Amino acid sequence: MTKEQERDELHRTIWQIANDLRGSVDGWDFKSYVLGMLFYRFISENLTLYLNNEEHRTGNINFDYTKISDKDAEFGRVDTVKEKGFYILPSELFVNVCFKAKNDANLNETLSIVFKNIENSAKGTESEDDLRGLFDDIDVNSNKLGGTVTKRNELLTKIIEAIGNLKLGDYQDNTNDLFGDAYEFLMTMYASNAGKSGGEFFTPQEVSELLAEITVVGKKQVNKVYDPACGSGSMLLKFAKVLGKENVRQGFYGQEINITTYNLCRINMFLHDINYEKFDIAHGDTLTEPKHWDDEPFDCIVSNPPYSIKWEGDANPLLINDPRFSPAGVLAPKSKADLAFTLHMLAWLSTSGTAAIVEFPGVLYRSGAEQKIRKYLIDNNYVDAVIQLPPDLFFGTSIATCVVVLKKSKKDNATLFIDASAEFVRGGAKNKLSEDNRKKILNAYIERKDLTHFAKLVPNSEIGENDYNIAVSSYVEQENTTEEVNIEKLNAHIAEIVIRQNKLRTAIDAIVADLEGGTI
């Protein structure tokens, strides 16, 4: 079975699990149980593989961590937590709990204890913050699972057995890729079915990949990558795919305000085999309580921040003196925080770094404070490119968003505009960037040359003359797809039609007159 066939089979199985088990539990809520069990299975198998390999290396080739006693396992706890960041006793491993699930009348309590024990295994260690609360959204005693303990345990058994039966291949043969792929497919599936609420947490894969590719042009390694509105972490993790996780030397950094999504992001890091010391995901409001002052600047920043949300703005007198916002001399409007996120990212971008930000189109042309911020960005030559994306790409909205690319060190004093509004294929209920679409956009960005009806390099002075409007349509002329019409031929054709109409009217009048004459 090829990797693609294996992935397709995995997706079909996950889809079937979701449809079979969803029942009365809302899809977007239910995904917490499916993803939580997937995570539980992953860290169990990850830990087992690590411990088995360590023992096999010392010559104990028959060692199997899943089969030893909890008492014997305790001897390895301290050293293992230092390396992996957590510990799970053999009796509490996914495979052993799953095996007994059907006959465990107290499965909900078993799982509750296991989850607490996993989290507590990191208490007082460097990984404590990375493990804290990861299972909070898996409420094994929720009435959503059933009105009685028996009903709840029946559904929990179905979930854990279904996840246990997923064919994720030989773990040593890149199974972690399939765990991550299973996670991403689940997120995509639930986001597309959940409307707006789902779209808040997940950016389409191909868009995330494009942004990551833009920020690493000319680089094979980077120190740190960052997303100030990281959601489930899908955009950050594209760097692991584009560069290889070992080439993000100092790790993956992000902040997320939604507690559920914050937990999902940390789970996603583990599922993609990013060890706890290589990521730092924080919870809180990035604009007013940024958590990574001691970690900036960042080489690559990617983000799809929430569109036009409210924030404190000038109602908070401290913000105008914040070093992230003060250089622009004005704050983003209280009703539209888009450019506040943009300024935050610019401030935390390294001198040689690149930021690629999905933006609401209004930020490109709205007047007032936003126009003054654009003036600051253009006059200081921070805007590298503006890319118009196609409509209906994102879950929960059909608007045509854009990408603003920022740099602090540019070779020219101009801004590249790319009109990619027609670069899509229709995939199901949404538009999608194909690989060819993505490559065309990326190549135009790299080449930085004029391309008829697609790309135009515009001097910043010209943008200033245009009131700092940076909408792509203001600079890239769209191709005229209307059919050319020969006016002389059209007029002659119309004249023929008029003559025929007159002849018909005359004939009809004669017929009517004959009929009237016959009835008199």
Secondary structure, 3 states (H helix, E strand, C coil): CCHHHHHHHHHHHHHHHHHHHCCCCCHHHHHHHHHHHHHHHHHHHHHHHHHHHHHHHCCCCCCCHHHCCHHHHHHHHHHHHHHHCCCCCHHHCHHHHHHHHHHCCCHHHHHHHHHHHHHHCCCCCCCHHHHCCCCCCCCCCCHHHCCCHHHHHHHHHHHHHHHHCCCCCCCCCCHHHHHHHHHHHHHHHHHHHHCHHHHCCCCCHHHHHHHHHHHCCCCCCEEEEEECCCCCCHHHHHHHHHCCHHHEEEEEEEEECCHHHHHHHHHHHHHCCCCHHHEEEEECCCCCCCCCCCCCCEEEEEECCCCCCCCCHHHCCCHHHCCCCHHHCCCCCCCCCHHHHHHHHHHCEEEEEEEEEEECHHHHCCCCHHHHHHHHHHHCCCEEEEEECCCCCCCCCCCCCEEEEEECCCCCCEEEEEECCCCCEEECCEEECCHHHHHHHHHHHHHCCCECCCEEEEEHHHHHHCCCCCCHHHCCCCCCCCCCCCHHHHHHHHHHHHHHHHHHHHHHHHHHHHHHHHHC
